Amino acid sequence: MTTTLAKPSKTILCPVDFSPSSESALLHAAEHCAGDAELIVLHVGNAGSGDRGTLLKEHLHHFSRYSDILSTFRCRVRFAIEYGAPAATIIDYAAKCGANMVVLGSHGASGLRRLLVGSTAESVMRHAPCPVMVLRSPENATAPEVRHAAPVEVSANIND
């Protein structure tokens, strides 16, 4: 017997890098994902950073922990791993999966460092095919509480 799931009414894409900042964003996204909405948790790995089998095991370990945390929320969850440049990969994946919104954490880099290095969150905000919510965590952020994501600053892309 084959079971076919209906297309979700809303798809929220939440890219994660396994930092406390991205975990806060994940919790925030999950709190706003109810009913038949789907939450896609995406990790973008570096294509040339070692053995993919070892990296996959590490990523699955993190996803397992996220799965435990997300089990208290009422939403469908899908985990995905892609390889490439983070901003471009997130933007492409958002278009491919038909995301209605991207929710991501930012480490809060600013000033000269951001000008020299660039910002994944800023690039995603400027080029994503859907609205983007960026949650910036305080500099002294530690792992967030499981049920209460407390963002300091929220920015949204209105697709200008």
C-alpha positions as MATLAB code, in Angstrom:
seq = 'MTTTLAKPSKTILCPVDFSPSSESALLHAAEHCAGDAELIVLHVGNAGSGDRGTLLKEHLHHFSRYSDILSTFRCRVRFAIEYGAPAATIIDYAAKCGANMVVLGSHGASGLRRLLVGSTAESVMRHAPCPVMVLRSPENATAPEVRHAAPVEVSANIND';
ca = [
       0.000    0.000    0.000;
       1.364    3.391   -0.979;
       0.675    6.439    1.153;
       0.787    9.807   -0.537;
       1.083   12.915    1.583;
      -0.788   15.986    0.400;
       1.316   18.966   -0.567;
       1.887   21.121    2.504;
       0.001   24.406    2.704;
       3.208   26.185    3.668;
       6.882   25.261    3.460;
       9.399   26.889    5.778;
      13.067   26.387    4.986;
      15.429   26.659    7.941;
      19.125   26.428    7.037;
      21.316   25.370    9.966;
      25.030   25.257   10.657;
      24.545   23.510   14.032;
      25.431   26.668   15.989;
      23.339   28.054   18.874;
      22.224   30.837   16.514;
      20.815   28.416   13.956;
      19.209   26.315   16.695;
      17.373   29.436   17.909;
      16.160   30.069   14.368;
      15.047   26.436   14.077;
      12.971   26.702   17.246;
      11.448   29.966   16.045;
      10.546   28.391   12.695;
       9.020   25.347   14.412;
       6.864   27.567   16.619;
       5.367   29.100   13.466;
       4.905   25.838   11.613;
       1.552   24.259   12.384;
      -1.158   22.197   10.751;
      -0.111   20.690    7.461;
       2.895   23.004    7.069;
       6.306   21.482    6.425;
       9.592   22.517    7.996;
      12.694   21.678    5.975;
      15.913   21.733    7.985;
      18.798   22.229    5.555;
      22.491   21.929    6.293;
      24.911   23.128    3.624;
      28.214   21.306    3.833;
      31.519   22.350    2.359;
      32.053   20.257   -0.761;
      35.794   19.858   -0.206;
      35.997   19.422    3.551;
      36.949   15.804    4.094;
      35.335   12.413    3.852;
      31.612   12.729    3.053;
      30.800    9.500    4.898;
      32.293   10.828    8.131;
      30.636   14.211    7.625;
      27.290   12.550    6.940;
      27.484   10.642   10.238;
      28.216   13.895   12.059;
      25.332   15.682   10.329;
      22.937   12.824   11.065;
      23.929   13.009   14.728;
      22.964   16.700   14.804;
      19.741   15.999   12.892;
      18.865   13.276   15.386;
      19.177   15.775   18.230;
      17.076   18.300   16.282;
      14.493   15.594   15.616;
      14.172   14.997   19.364;
      13.739   18.736   19.984;
      11.225   19.167   17.142;
       9.111   16.193   18.199;
       7.223   18.465   20.616;
       6.030   20.695   17.773;
       3.115   19.870   15.502;
       4.656   20.092   12.068;
       6.037   17.842    9.392;
       9.827   17.929    9.368;
      12.223   16.984    6.593;
      16.012   17.059    6.877;
      18.284   17.764    3.911;
      22.007   18.076    3.258;
      23.390   19.882    0.236;
      26.994   20.751   -0.638;
      28.246   24.046   -2.020;
      28.537   27.737   -1.239;
      26.067   28.378    1.614;
      24.163   31.418    0.314;
      23.810   30.205   -3.280;
      22.843   26.707   -2.136;
      20.199   28.043    0.269;
      18.739   30.310   -2.420;
      18.647   27.488   -4.983;
      17.128   25.042   -2.495;
      14.429   27.566   -1.495;
      13.422   27.873   -5.152;
      13.599   24.105   -5.754;
      11.412   23.187   -2.761;
       8.938   26.049   -3.257;
       9.639   27.579    0.156;
       7.165   30.184    1.351;
       9.709   31.532    3.828;
      13.331   31.082    4.854;
      14.166   31.415    8.549;
      17.846   31.518    9.429;
      20.087   32.539   12.255;
      22.907   35.005   11.933;
      26.051   35.130   13.995;
      25.810   38.903   14.000;
      29.085   39.724   12.254;
      29.204   43.413   11.494;
      31.477   46.222   10.458;
      34.752   45.573    8.654;
      34.576   41.787    9.104;
      31.246   41.616    7.256;
      32.530   43.835    4.457;
      35.589   41.635    3.952;
      34.055   38.200    4.475;
      30.489   38.754    3.325;
      27.332   37.588    4.997;
      25.361   34.483    4.094;
      22.250   35.909    5.737;
      22.529   39.192    3.853;
      23.001   37.446    0.507;
      20.052   35.129    1.136;
      17.888   38.126    2.087;
      18.771   39.926   -1.128;
      18.328   37.026   -3.554;
      15.882   34.476   -2.110;
      12.705   33.794   -4.106;
      10.566   34.216   -0.959;
      10.479   36.283    2.257;
      13.432   35.753    4.596;
      13.507   36.137    8.361;
      16.938   36.525    9.948;
      17.273   36.125   13.688;
      20.440   37.507   15.185;
      21.576   36.013   18.461;
      23.457   37.927   21.118;
      27.256   37.622   20.953;
      27.354   35.608   24.162;
      24.715   33.151   22.962;
      24.796   29.661   24.321;
      22.514   26.783   23.418;
      18.928   28.087   23.584;
      16.221   26.687   25.773;
      14.283   23.979   23.997;
      10.911   25.735   23.914;
      11.731   29.455   23.922;
      13.732   31.007   21.126;
      14.481   34.597   22.069;
      15.781   36.529   19.073;
      17.418   39.885   19.641;
      16.818   41.324   16.206;
      14.508   40.293   13.383;
      14.935   41.326    9.752;
      12.689   40.367    6.893;
      13.152   40.340    3.119;
      10.185   41.761    1.300;
      11.706   40.890   -2.101;
      12.451   44.406   -3.300;
];
